[in-house]
């Protein structure tokens, strides 16, 4: 009888561990259903998305922009990411990433810079100003966990992403997209960083920008370098499944500490029709 009761208790215990509530308790920041290759490659995730415009006249330190966020509040707060455009570009050049990332469970702010000619160091400061606005003054601030923030950007905005990560080590993730910067060395960066390069980039060639940026990041920092195959400097300006897939995985893994997404990052992805090369340190330690 005692043995039967013990067996029953064991079964009940295993069943309770398998429930969604028990799984969520292991990591309170997990958002959304268990991921699959299809779910992270999809044009939209499981969350419905709303958006709001932020006028440049209502903010200081950057040029306004558009906030995309999960409409539902039933899952609690979300991590947030600010995204900067490249030289001479506006937020519209990165608008495709807003709803795509937000629908996976993030608050996303695609920003305009103070001028379209701002350099990377200025864009880095503006990304941080945008995050401060998001968490302190924006209409969606109560939806955001201010301890789980990230930055991303294209071209000079990508160079600005590295500048922001250098200036604010508390950032949880950084994603430079075909980045450009005159500073080639980033040993101070402690933020988990995923750098996208493009094999056909003639403006910020990978040999002069993305590759040395990646190589200079300390080995103790979780980092990855994905070189897009048959791509150009401007590939990040259009909807791109490979960029979205690995950006989502990186943000989930490091902003949400959601190890369910580690499977898409480690083992390292192999070259394919869309990936020329992928480098990184696995397993991740953050």
N, C-alpha and C positions, 0 to 999 in steps of 0.2 A: 504493500500500500504506500509506504514511504517512498519507494522507488518510483512508483507511478506518479505521485504528486510532484516529485522532483523533476521528472521528465516533462510533466505538464507545465510546470513553472518555467522550465528552460524554453519550451516552445513559445509560451506567452511572452517571455523576455525577448526572444528573437523577433517575434512579430512586432513588438512595440518599437524595437530598434529600426525596423524597416519602414515605419510610418513616415510620411513626409514631415510631420512635426518634429520627430526625433532627428531626422536628417538635417532639417533647417536649424535645429538647436546647435549642431556642431559648428555651423557658420551662419550667424544671423544676417550676413550680408548677401547670401545667395538670393538671386532674383530670377524668376522665370523657371520654366520646365527644364528637365535634363537636356543638355545640348546634344545635337547630332550634326553631322556634316551638312545635312540639308538645312537645319535650322540656322546655322551661322552663315550659310551661303544665300539664304533667302533674302529677297528684297526688303522684307519687313519681318520683325520679330513678333513676339506674342503680345506686346503692349500696344494699345491704341495710343496715338500721339497727338498732343495739342501743341500749339506754338504761339508765341507772342513776340511782337516787335519791340525793340528797345531803341528809342531815339537817341541820336548823338547829343542832342540838347539836354538830355536828362542824366547824362553820365559825365564823369571826368576820368581822364587817363587813357581812354580808348575811344573808338568811334561809333559805339552802339553796335547793333546787330540783331540777330534773331535767336530766341531761346526755344528749343524743342524739348518736350518733356513727356513722360508717361502720364496719361490722363488719370489713371487710377491712383488712389492713395492707399489702397488696402494692403500693399506690401511694405509700407513704411517709407523710409527715406532712401534716396538713391545717390550714387556717386555722380560727379559732374566733370565734364571736360570742356575746355575752351579751345576753339580752333581758329587759327589765324591764316589769312590768305597770303599770297606771294606778292612780289614787287609789281607795282602798277595794278594789282588786282583788288577786287572787292569781295565782300563775304559771299556773294552769289557764286563765286568760283568754287566754293567748298560747301554750298548749300545741300548737295546730295547726301553728305554725311550726317546732317542733322537728324532727319527722321529715321535714317537707317540705324544709327547707333541708339537713338532714343527709344526706338521700338524694342530694343534688346534690354532696356532697363537702365538708362542713364539720362541725366539732364545734360543737354548739349547746347553750347553757345557758340554759334558761328559769328565772328566779329568782323567789323570794319576797323581799320586802323586810322590813326589821326590824319595821316595822308597816305596816298597810295605809294609814296616814295620812301616810307620809313625803312630804316635799316634793321638788321636782325636784333641788335641790342635793344632798340626801341620797341620792336614787336614783342620781345620777351617781357618787357615791363608791362606792355599793354595786355598781354595774356594774363598776367598776374592781377592787373587791375580789373580785368573782366571777371576773374574768379572771385575776387573780393566783392565786386558788385553783386554777383550771383548769390553769394552766401550771406551777404549783410543787408542788401537793399532791395533785391529783386522781388517781384511778385511770387516767385516760386521758391523763395529761400527756405520755407518750412519743409519743402520736399527734398532738400539736399542735406547730406551728411558732410559737413565742412571738413571732416578729417579724411575724406576720400575724394581727392581732386586730381585731375590730370590735365595735360596740355598736348596739343597737336598743331601742326601747321605745315603749309606747303612752301617750298622754295625759301625765300627770306623768312617766311613764317615758320618754316622748318628749322632754320638757323635760330630764330627767336625761341623756338621750343627748347632747344639746348640751352640757350641763355636763361630761360625761365627755370629750367631744372637745376641749373648751376646756382641760381640765386635763391631758390626755395627748395631745399632738400626734402621737405615734408611732402612734396608732391609724390603721388603713388605711381604715376606712369607718365611717360613722354613718348610721343610718336611723331618724329620728323619725317616728312614726306618729300622726297627728292630735295633735301635741304641744301641751302647755300649759306656760307658764312666765310669770312676771311680768317677767322680763328679756326684752326684745324685740330686743336687739341683740347680734350675735355676730361682730364683726369679728376676734376673735382665733382663730377656728376655721380650722385648716389641713387638717383631715381631709376627704376627699371625702364629701359629705353629700347624701343623697337624702331629701327631706321629703315625706311624704304628707299632704295635706289632704283634707277631705270637704266637698262643696258644701252639704250639709245639716247641718253641725255647728253645734249651738246651744250647746255647752259650751265648746269651744275654737274659736270661729269663725275661719275662714281669714283674715279681714280683720284680726283682732286677734292672731293667733298664727302660723300656718304661713306666711302670706305675708310679714309683716315679718321673721320669722326668716330665711326664704330671702333676702329682699332685703338683709339686713344681712351676709350671708356675703360675704367679699371676692371680687372678681371673679377673683383669682388662684387661688382654691380651686375644684376641680372640684365642681360642685353641680347639683342638679336639684330641681324642684318638680312633683309630680304631684298634681293635684286629682281625687279620685275623683268620678265622676258618680253621682247618685242614691244618695248614701251619707250616713252619719251618723257621729257621734263614735265610735260603738261598732262600726263596720264592721270594724276590725282585729281584733276579738275572735272572729271566725268565719273559717273557711277562705275565702280570697279569691284567685282566680286572678291578678287584676291586681296585687295586692300581692306575691304570691309571684313572679310573672314578673319584675317589675322589681327586687325585692329580690335575687333570685338573680343577675340580670344585673349589678347594682351590686356585690354581694359578689364575684362571679367577676372582674369587671373590675378592682376595686381591691384586694381582699384577695389574690387569686391572680395579679393582673396578666395575666389571661387575655383578650387582645384579641379572641379569637373571639366574645366577648359584646358587643363594641362595637356590632355591627350592630343590637342591640335598643335601644340608647340613643342612637345617632347614625346618621342624622338624627333629630331629636327626634320622638318618637311624636306622632301627630296625635290630635285629639279623636275620641272614639268613644262607643259605648254605655256604656263603663265609665270613660272618661277625659274629664273636663270640660275640663282644661287641662294642658299640660305645658310647662315652661320649663327651660332648662338651657344650659350653655356647651359647645358642641361645636366642634371635636373636643376630647376630653379630653387633658390634658397630664400627668397623674400616671403 
